[in-house]
């Protein structure tokens, strides 16, 4: 191998960019396929009940209709499969007549064309026995119980009650975030078919190897008989992290009709059948001395879930990490309701948890008359407040100080409602945050080709974040060659086990496997093919508190007469380890900040209290931030390097989302003098009866 200029740390455009802008990139619904049939999903219109009848005869003779799959003729699934969050997990589709939630798939109509399948699905008569349902979430719901501690389990450090009683100031408030939907640009789509004895599928997901294992288990097939590919993904945000209904039903269609079947969910069905963030109510108590030193934090979070899956929304993870305190208590409560199983979404747990914790910290600063920035700096821990473990690196203070300098925080009058521009109130706010990082076991192989190039194979998934480009650079530096010498192959379950794109751990996990394979190849004399598995290396990694950090600053204007909130300016400083590609990393954290803005001001899944069904399951009713909502955004990185991790990298995927809602909410308080403890910050919650006072 010859030396080459470093590729890591250099701003490079995406390697797949030309294919995307010219339309050559194929997404799951675009892949051409001979003899393709189309399946349209029919979903339940009741929230809880049983199917009385599905009148297949009414549509069987419609043009192009091949047939209908429902609970009476669907392939039988392994009843012990589900997924790792529960016995069903929302995947035991078309297995019985039970309706556990609104939008449950009840049939798949398959036809020669998409239009024929859609017409028949819309005409298919389905009748139900309607049963009483409960979708009314509250933290004190009688069905509430302690959540299973798969992660983010409860902690008790010190004597919280005694420290609160001795505190000069105690803040005790409740904060609420609604159901929120992932809203990826690309709808969920899958095409399944048989090649000989092997099941093949092209699917939109965040980890083809994991999805292949789920499909193999569900359909009682050997893993080597299942191949899942995911070439390009138009966003996932968590909703494509699990095996989706589109894939389960497409496989059923391929089995039943012995030909390729494509199932693409409509936008409405994406809302109804793919996982969302659950509604969450949090109670935070913080006690502090007169000088701002914290004495205790007590953080409880209650969230809705489905009896079909035990998904945990770990809202208290940041509380165990961010601030030094001698007493700390966290609790999680699950409230089972008749809803679709929730799952991870854009900064799971951390985003709503940060909103509650960082708003409560601002309320402590307000009551003490202390600069909110100074309050955070005074409570910087030296070890993990809950774990007692040392931090691998901790650059939150650098994020806070540099962000404050660039934002002009020093000139802020900390009293609320002091700035006006005509009829508008102007305010600023900040939030600090962290997001856990690390790596999971992955495999990778590298082949030294006769022409001097290298083929790198790793089961990564590019959700549109630029994983291809980042991994190409990492492989090039690990092999000490130019990036043009690397051919990267990703997103095929045949490539072996690898962590999925999620949890801000994808790039770190894949990069570790690639760098180890490169080292092994170089030690062998750059010949042949080498394959590595990082499982043992990860077991040997010392126990540390490992996190990315950020500080987000926001400026807003509020029209008190209309309640309209506009974010004028956002600034984020991030400590995310070594930055592989500054161009893409900046784009990624800015995208996260826009997602956080959307969470703060717009996103809210609403259910009809009588029917229990979603009433805004589309982009007309479920608002997300559009171009007109996005302000001037500045994002940059402080020097950071994660020891013990190859190339010192961390994850940048979700940290942008996490602190932004709290920063905006705190800015709205500074503008108006009124606290907004429920998201989104809608005009009806902000509007003032006497706005000129």
C-alpha positions, 0 to 999 in steps of 0.5 A: 500500500502507498501513502495517501492524504488523509480522508477522515476530517476532510469535507467531501460530498456524498459518493452517491450524490450524483446517483440521487440527484439524477434519479439513478439511485433505487429505493425500495419501491423503485427496484424493477422486477419481472412479473411483479404483483402489488399488494395494498394493505387494508387496516382496521377502522376500529380501535379494539374488537374482532373481525366478524367478516371480510367479504372477499367475494365482493372484490375477487372478480374486480379487474386484475385482482389476484386474491386477498390474504387475511387471517383465514388463509395467511401463512402461519407465523411462529407464535414465539417470534414477535421481537425482543420487546414482547411476544407479539411486537406488532408483527403477528399479522393476519394470524387471528380475528383480534383487533388490538389497536386502530390501524391494525392490518386486517388484509392484503389485497394483491393485484396485477397493478398498483391501481387495481390493488388500491381500488379493490382494497378500498372496496373490500367490505370488512365488518367488526364486533366493536369492543371497549377501548382505552387510549386515554393516557395519564401518568396516574392511570390505574393500569400504570406499573413499573416499567421493565428495566431493559435499560435506563433502570431506576436509580437511588443515590443518596437521600433525595427527600432529606436533600430536598427538605434542606434545599433553599429552592425546590422546583417541582413541575410536570412536563408533557410531550405527545405522541410523535411520528417519525415522518420519514420522506420515504414511505415504508416499502418492501418487495419479496420473491423466491429464487429457488429455495431462497426468500429474497426481499428489498426493503426499507429498513435500518439494518438488513441483517437484523431484519433477516433474522426476524423474518427467518424466525417469524416464518420458521426458515433457516437464516441462510435461506433469507436475504434482505437488501436495503440499498437506499433509504429515504430516512428512518428516524427509528420507524424503520429500525424494526421489521415493518408490516410492509415486509411481513405482508410482502413475504406472505404475498410472495408465499401465497401467490408464488411471484414477486409482491410489492407492498408500499404503505400509504402515508396514512398507513405509515402513521397508523402501522409503524412505530411512533414516540409514545405520549410521555408525562414527566415529573421533575423535582430539583433542590438547590442551595442559594449558590446554585449547587444542586442537592437533589434531582428526582425524575419520574417519567410515565409513558404509554405502551401497548400490551403487545410489546414492552418498549421502554422510553428511557427518559431519565438517562440524561438525568443520571449524567449531566449534573453533579448532585449528592442525591438522585432518584429516577423512576419509569412507569408504563401505562398499557393502552390499546395503541400500536406498539411505540418504538424508538424515534429521533433521540429516544427517551433523551429528547423528551427527557431533556425537555423536562430536565433542562426546562426544570433547570431553567426554572431553578435558575429563575427562582435563584436569580442566577444566569442559566448558563452559570447554573449549569457550569456550577454543577459540572460532575467529575464522575458519573452522578449515578454510576460513579464511573469516570467519563471517557471524555467530557466536553460539555463545558467547552460546548457551553462556553463556546456556544455562549461566546458565539451567541452573545449570551453575556449581553442577555438580560435574564429577566423575562419579557424585557425585549420588544420589537414592535408587537413582538416579544423577543427571548433567548434560551439554552439547553445542555445535553448529552447522548450515550455513545459506544459501539456494538459488535459488527463484522467486516471483510476486506479483499485486496484486489489484483488491480490495487483496489480494495473491496470493503464489505460491511452490513451498514445502512445509509439512511441518507446521513452519508454513511457510505461516504464516511465509511469510505474515508475511514477505510481509506485511512485505515488502508493508507490509500486514497478514497478512490481505491476503496469500493464499499459494499453495504446493506445486504444481510448476506454480508453478515452481522452488523449493528443497525443504523440507530442509537447513534452507534452505527458509524462507530460500530462499522468503523471499528470492524473496518479498521480491525479488518484493515489492520489484519489485512496489512499484517498479512501482506495485503493479500486475499480476503480477511474478515473480523468480528469485533465482539471480543474487542468490545468486551475488553473495552473499559467501563466508562461513561461515554457520551456526546455533548451539546449546548443549544442556544435559541432566539425566538419571537412571540406575538402575544396577540396571536400566540405565534412563536417563530424561532429566529436563530439556533446555534449548536455546539457539539462534542461528537468525537473526531469528525469524520466528514465536517460537511456531512456531520454539520448537515446531520446535526443541523437536521437534528436541530430542525427536528428538535424545532419541529418537536418544540412547535409543531409535532403532535399526534392527536386521537379522537377521545371517543373512537381512539383513532388518530385524526391527523394521520397525514401531513395535512394535520400532522405538522412538521417544520417546513422551509418557512419555519427553519431559521438561521442555524449555526452548528459547529464542533469543539475538539473531541476524541473518544479514547479506546475507539478507533479513530476517536469517533462518536455518534452525531446522529441524534444529539442535534435533536435532543437539546433543541426543544428545551432551548426553544421552550426556555427562550419562549419563557424569556420572551413572555414570562410564561412557562410552556411545560407541554409540547408542542408550544401551540398558539392557543397555549401562548396567546395572551388575553391582554398582550400589550401589558 
